[in-house]
Amino acid sequence: MNDKQEHNIITQDIQQLESTLRGLWEQTNHAVEMIQTLRENNRSLKKNVDELEAKIEALQAKLNQREEEKHVMQQQLREIKSNGLGLLDQSAKAELRKQIISLIDRINSHL
């Protein structure tokens, strides 16, 4: 092998190495861009998770409050039913009074 052939082979090897390094550099840059994008997406998703967790906590607190209100109302309803109150509205009570008075009047008229 003469010097010219040896020089051509070395030149070709260098060009192949440069081409390979260029390709590796491009792949590395692409990987860096993807990593940056994934990190941004991850930060965004973490923020969304934090917001959703806060909403869940707020809704859970509201649900607990409503459950407590429901329990209080059920207790009040039980008390009303045990006292016999609240079964009739005002107009029904007035109508019942009229009927009772009418009955008493008819009973008195027969006595």
Secondary structure, DSSP 4 states (H G I P E B T S, - for coil): --HHHHHHHHHHHHHHHHHHHHHHHHHHHHHHHHHHHHHHHHHHHHHHHHHHHHHHHHHHHHHHHHHHHHHHHHHHHHHHHHHT-SSS-HHHHHHHHHHHHHHHHHHHHH-
